[in-house]
Each structure stands twice: as C-alpha cells, then as structure tokens.
Amino acid sequence: MSLDLKNSLIDRLRLASLLDGISFLILLGIAMPLKYMAGMPMAVRIVGSVHGFLWIALCLLLLLALLKKKLSLAWCVIVFVGALVPLMPFLLDHKLKTFR
C-alpha cells in the first residue's frame, strides 16, 4: 500500500480510516474482553481514548474532503457509517483508492 501523505487528501483520509478501523478492532477484540473477563477497565479507557481521537481525525478529514470537493456527500456518508461497522474501513479502502 503506497500512500502520498504530503500531497493527497484522499491518502490521508485512507490512512485515518485504516487506523480508526484497527483501533476499533483492538477496542472490541482485546480491550473489551480485558475489561469484562479480566477486570481491567483501564484497557478500555486507554484504547477508547486513542480510538476516539482517531475517529475525530477521520471526521475532520471527511469534512475537509467534502469541502474541497474530493469526495461527494454520499461517499462521505458511506465512509462515516463504515467507520461504525467493524472491518468496513478495510473494505472501503479499495474503493477510496480510485478517488486519488
């Protein structure tokens, strides 16, 4: 996967989407079981904070992509809703490559 982070808003959006997707999977697959099965609520606090920061960054990049007309409103909604579904950011990444 090659990303041009300096020049391409779409590549920055793709990276934010993938990082958000990874943090979401870690939150659901590791931190939540640690909280409820091992009594370690700090795991959710830490991973949840990181995930929240990445999600806000994704939302800001989506807004920027919409304002600069790199993505349509429909695609911004698709990426936004996809961020709420585990594994969806990884499936959408292939489609987002076409907007470069």
TORPA-4810 file (N, C-alpha, C, O; in nm, 3 decimals):
<nodes>
NODE_1_0.085_-0.117_0.000_0.000_0.000_0.000_0.090_0.123_0.000_0.168_0.144_0.093_M
NODE_2_0.079_0.203_-0.103_0.158_0.325_-0.110_0.066_0.445_-0.086_-0.040_0.458_-0.148_S
NODE_3_0.109_0.530_0.004_0.031_0.648_0.039_0.115_0.773_0.018_0.230_0.779_0.062_L
NODE_4_0.058_0.873_-0.048_0.124_1.002_-0.066_0.062_1.098_0.034_-0.030_1.173_0.001_D
NODE_5_0.113_1.097_0.157_0.051_1.172_0.266_0.074_1.322_0.256_-0.003_1.399_0.313_L
NODE_6_0.177_1.364_0.185_0.205_1.508_0.175_0.112_1.577_0.076_0.071_1.691_0.098_K
NODE_7_0.079_1.510_-0.032_0.006_1.575_-0.141_-0.139_1.530_-0.157_-0.218_1.601_-0.220_N
NODE_8_-0.175_1.416_-0.102_-0.307_1.361_-0.132_-0.396_1.358_-0.008_-0.368_1.287_0.089_S
NODE_9_-0.503_1.436_-0.011_-0.601_1.436_0.096_-0.669_1.300_0.107_-0.697_1.253_0.217_L
NODE_10_-0.694_1.238_-0.004_-0.759_1.107_-0.004_-0.669_1.004_0.064_-0.718_0.919_0.138_I
NODE_11_-0.539_1.010_0.040_-0.448_0.915_0.106_-0.444_0.939_0.257_-0.435_0.843_0.333_D
NODE_12_-0.450_1.063_0.300_-0.456_1.091_0.443_-0.587_1.039_0.502_-0.589_0.986_0.613_R
NODE_13_-0.695_1.054_0.427_-0.825_1.002_0.469_-0.821_0.849_0.478_-0.873_0.791_0.573_L
NODE_14_-0.761_0.787_0.380_-0.749_0.640_0.382_-0.670_0.594_0.503_-0.710_0.498_0.569_R
NODE_15_-0.559_0.661_0.533_-0.477_0.623_0.648_-0.556_0.641_0.777_-0.553_0.554_0.865_L
NODE_16_-0.627_0.753_0.790_-0.708_0.776_0.910_-0.817_0.670_0.923_-0.845_0.623_1.033_A
NODE_17_-0.877_0.633_0.813_-0.981_0.530_0.814_-0.925_0.395_0.858_-0.985_0.325_0.940_S
NODE_18_-0.811_0.359_0.804_-0.750_0.230_0.841_-0.705_0.229_0.987_-0.726_0.130_1.056_L
NODE_19_-0.645_0.338_1.034_-0.603_0.344_1.174_-0.724_0.340_1.267_-0.720_0.277_1.373_L
NODE_20_-0.831_0.408_1.229_-0.954_0.404_1.308_-1.011_0.262_1.310_-1.056_0.214_1.415_D
NODE_21_-1.009_0.195_1.196_-1.058_0.057_1.189_-0.976_-0.038_1.276_-1.032_-0.125_1.343_G
NODE_22_-0.845_-0.021_1.274_-0.758_-0.105_1.357_-0.785_-0.079_1.505_-0.795_-0.173_1.584_I
NODE_23_-0.795_0.050_1.542_-0.819_0.081_1.683_-0.956_0.030_1.728_-0.971_-0.011_1.844_S
NODE_24_-1.054_0.031_1.639_-1.187_-0.020_1.672_-1.181_-0.171_1.698_-1.243_-0.221_1.792_F
NODE_25_-1.107_-0.242_1.613_-1.094_-0.387_1.633_-1.020_-0.420_1.762_-1.055_-0.515_1.832_L
NODE_26_-0.917_-0.341_1.793_-0.844_-0.362_1.919_-0.936_-0.334_2.038_-0.934_-0.407_2.137_I
NODE_27_-1.016_-0.230_2.027_-1.110_-0.197_2.134_-1.210_-0.311_2.155_-1.233_-0.353_2.268_L
NODE_28_-1.268_-0.358_2.046_-1.369_-0.464_2.058_-1.309_-0.601_2.089_-1.367_-0.678_2.166_L
NODE_29_-1.194_-0.631_2.029_-1.139_-0.766_2.040_-1.044_-0.789_2.155_-1.026_-0.903_2.199_G
NODE_30_-0.982_-0.683_2.206_-0.884_-0.700_2.313_-0.926_-0.624_2.439_-0.935_-0.683_2.547_I
NODE_31_-0.951_-0.495_2.426_-0.977_-0.411_2.544_-1.108_-0.449_2.614_-1.112_-0.460_2.736_A
NODE_32_-1.215_-0.469_2.537_-1.343_-0.504_2.599_-1.337_-0.639_2.671_-1.383_-0.649_2.785_M
NODE_33_-1.280_-0.743_2.610_-1.266_-0.869_2.686_-1.179_-0.853_2.811_-1.207_-0.914_2.914_P
NODE_34_-1.074_-0.772_2.802_-0.992_-0.749_2.921_-1.073_-0.683_3.032_-1.057_-0.715_3.149_L
NODE_35_-1.159_-0.590_2.994_-1.241_-0.521_3.093_-1.340_-0.617_3.160_-1.350_-0.621_3.282_K
NODE_36_-1.412_-0.693_3.079_-1.520_-0.773_3.134_-1.479_-0.913_3.181_-1.544_-0.970_3.267_Y
NODE_37_-1.372_-0.967_3.125_-1.330_-1.101_3.166_-1.214_-1.101_3.264_-1.200_-1.192_3.346_M
NODE_38_-1.130_-0.998_3.257_-1.013_-0.993_3.344_-1.019_-0.879_3.445_-0.925_-0.860_3.523_A
NODE_39_-1.128_-0.802_3.443_-1.143_-0.693_3.538_-1.040_-0.582_3.520_-0.993_-0.526_3.619_G
NODE_40_-1.006_-0.551_3.397_-0.908_-0.446_3.368_-0.974_-0.332_3.289_-0.956_-0.323_3.168_M
NODE_41_-1.049_-0.245_3.357_-1.118_-0.137_3.285_-1.023_-0.033_3.225_-1.063_0.042_3.136_P
NODE_42_-0.899_-0.028_3.272_-0.804_0.069_3.218_-0.776_0.044_3.070_-0.746_0.138_2.996_M
NODE_43_-0.786_-0.081_3.026_-0.761_-0.113_2.885_-0.861_-0.040_2.795_-0.822_0.015_2.692_A
NODE_44_-0.987_-0.038_2.835_-1.090_0.030_2.755_-1.068_0.181_2.761_-1.089_0.251_2.662_V
NODE_45_-1.027_0.230_2.875_-1.005_0.374_2.888_-0.893_0.420_2.794_-0.907_0.523_2.727_R
NODE_46_-0.784_0.346_2.789_-0.671_0.385_2.706_-0.702_0.366_2.558_-0.689_0.459_2.478_I
NODE_47_-0.744_0.246_2.521_-0.771_0.217_2.380_-0.891_0.299_2.331_-0.893_0.343_2.217_V
NODE_48_-0.990_0.319_2.417_-1.106_0.400_2.380_-1.068_0.544_2.353_-1.123_0.607_2.263_G
NODE_49_-0.976_0.597_2.431_-0.930_0.735_2.409_-0.856_0.749_2.277_-0.878_0.844_2.202_S
NODE_50_-0.770_0.653_2.248_-0.696_0.656_2.121_-0.794_0.642_2.005_-0.785_0.715_1.906_V
NODE_51_-0.888_0.549_2.018_-0.987_0.529_1.913_-1.071_0.656_1.893_-1.100_0.693_1.779_H
NODE_52_-1.110_0.721_2.001_-1.188_0.844_1.990_-1.112_0.954_1.919_-1.169_1.024_1.835_G
NODE_53_-0.984_0.969_1.950_-0.901_1.068_1.882_-0.892_1.037_1.732_-0.906_1.127_1.650_F
NODE_54_-0.870_0.910_1.697_-0.860_0.873_1.556_-0.993_0.891_1.484_-0.995_0.928_1.366_L
NODE_55_-1.104_0.866_1.552_-1.235_0.883_1.491_-1.262_1.031_1.463_-1.317_1.066_1.359_W
NODE_56_-1.225_1.117_1.556_-1.241_1.261_1.534_-1.154_1.309_1.418_-1.197_1.390_1.337_I
NODE_57_-1.031_1.257_1.411_-0.943_1.292_1.299_-1.005_1.248_1.167_-1.000_1.321_1.068_A
NODE_58_-1.064_1.129_1.165_-1.132_1.080_1.044_-1.247_1.173_1.007_-1.265_1.206_0.890_L
NODE_59_-1.326_1.213_1.104_-1.439_1.302_1.077_-1.392_1.437_1.021_-1.453_1.491_0.929_C
NODE_60_-1.286_1.490_1.077_-1.232_1.617_1.027_-1.179_1.603_0.884_-1.200_1.691_0.802_L
NODE_61_-1.113_1.493_0.856_-1.064_1.471_0.719_-1.180_1.450_0.622_-1.172_1.493_0.506_L
NODE_62_-1.286_1.385_0.667_-1.405_1.371_0.581_-1.466_1.507_0.551_-1.504_1.534_0.437_L
NODE_63_-1.475_1.593_0.651_-1.527_1.727_0.629_-1.439_1.805_0.533_-1.489_1.874_0.444_L
NODE_64_-1.309_1.794_0.550_-1.216_1.862_0.460_-1.229_1.809_0.317_-1.227_1.887_0.222_L
NODE_65_-1.242_1.678_0.301_-1.259_1.619_0.168_-1.389_1.665_0.104_-1.395_1.686_-0.017_A
NODE_66_-1.492_1.680_0.184_-1.620_1.728_0.132_-1.610_1.875_0.090_-1.659_1.912_-0.017_L
NODE_67_-1.547_1.957_0.174_-1.536_2.099_0.143_-1.446_2.126_0.022_-1.470_2.219_-0.054_L
NODE_68_-1.343_2.044_0.005_-1.253_2.061_-0.110_-1.302_1.984_-0.233_-1.234_1.979_-0.335_K
NODE_69_-1.419_1.926_-0.220_-1.484_1.853_-0.329_-1.401_1.736_-0.382_-1.401_1.707_-0.502_K
NODE_70_-1.329_1.670_-0.291_-1.256_1.549_-0.329_-1.347_1.428_-0.324_-1.328_1.331_-0.398_K
NODE_71_-1.448_1.433_-0.235_-1.548_1.327_-0.222_-1.686_1.390_-0.223_-1.705_1.503_-0.179_L
NODE_72_-1.782_1.316_-0.273_-1.920_1.363_-0.271_-1.978_1.343_-0.131_-1.921_1.272_-0.048_S
NODE_73_-2.091_1.406_-0.106_-2.158_1.389_0.023_-2.195_1.243_0.046_-2.184_1.192_0.157_L
NODE_74_-2.238_1.175_-0.059_-2.275_1.034_-0.047_-2.156_0.949_-0.002_-2.169_0.863_0.084_A
NODE_75_-2.039_0.974_-0.062_-1.921_0.897_-0.023_-1.876_0.931_0.118_-1.830_0.843_0.190_W
NODE_76_-1.889_1.055_0.158_-1.854_1.093_0.295_-1.945_1.021_0.395_-1.898_0.974_0.499_C
NODE_77_-2.072_1.011_0.362_-2.166_0.939_0.449_-2.131_0.791_0.453_-2.135_0.729_0.560_V
NODE_78_-2.096_0.734_0.338_-2.059_0.592_0.333_-1.936_0.564_0.420_-1.933_0.466_0.495_I
NODE_79_-1.836_0.650_0.410_-1.713_0.631_0.490_-1.744_0.652_0.637_-1.694_0.578_0.722_V
NODE_80_-1.826_0.752_0.670_-1.863_0.778_0.809_-1.937_0.660_0.870_-1.902_0.613_0.978_F
NODE_81_-2.038_0.611_0.801_-2.114_0.496_0.851_-2.026_0.371_0.854_-2.038_0.289_0.945_V
NODE_82_-1.938_0.358_0.754_-1.847_0.244_0.752_-1.752_0.241_0.870_-1.708_0.134_0.912_G
NODE_83_-1.721_0.359_0.925_-1.634_0.365_1.043_-1.702_0.308_1.166_-1.636_0.275_1.264_A
NODE_84_-1.833_0.297_1.163_-1.909_0.245_1.276_-1.927_0.093_1.270_-1.977_0.032_1.364_L
NODE_85_-1.885_0.032_1.159_-1.901_-0.111_1.138_-1.763_-0.177_1.136_-1.678_-0.139_1.056_V
NODE_86_-1.739_-0.274_1.224_-1.608_-0.340_1.223_-1.575_-0.399_1.085_-1.663_-0.455_1.019_P
NODE_87_-1.453_-0.388_1.044_-1.397_-0.438_0.917_-1.438_-0.358_0.794_-1.377_-0.375_0.688_L
NODE_88_-1.537_-0.272_0.803_-1.580_-0.196_0.686_-1.474_-0.099_0.634_-1.462_-0.085_0.512_M
NODE_89_-1.394_-0.032_0.720_-1.291_0.057_0.665_-1.192_-0.015_0.574_-1.141_0.044_0.479_P
NODE_90_-1.166_-0.141_0.601_-1.072_-0.217_0.519_-1.133_-0.250_0.383_-1.063_-0.255_0.282_F
NODE_91_-1.264_-0.273_0.381_-1.332_-0.299_0.255_-1.347_-0.172_0.171_-1.340_-0.177_0.049_L
NODE_92_-1.367_-0.059_0.237_-1.384_0.067_0.166_-1.252_0.124_0.115_-1.252_0.206_0.023_L
NODE_93_-1.140_0.081_0.172_-1.011_0.136_0.132_-0.985_0.116_-0.017_-0.932_0.205_-0.083_D
NODE_94_-1.020_0.002_-0.069_-1.000_-0.026_-0.212_-1.079_0.074_-0.298_-1.030_0.121_-0.401_H
NODE_95_-1.199_0.104_-0.256_-1.282_0.199_-0.332_-1.228_0.342_-0.322_-1.233_0.419_-0.419_K
NODE_96_-1.176_0.377_-0.205_-1.123_0.513_-0.187_-0.997_0.538_-0.271_-0.967_0.653_-0.303_L
NODE_97_-0.925_0.433_-0.305_-0.805_0.449_-0.390_-0.841_0.511_-0.524_-0.758_0.580_-0.584_K
NODE_98_-0.959_0.487_-0.572_-0.999_0.535_-0.705_-1.021_0.686_-0.709_-1.030_0.743_-0.817_T
NODE_99_-1.031_0.751_-0.594_-1.056_0.895_-0.590_-0.928_0.977_-0.593_-0.936_1.100_-0.593_F
NODE_100_-0.813_0.915_-0.595_-0.687_0.990_-0.593_-0.674_1.080_-0.708_-0.574_1.150_-0.722_R
</nodes>
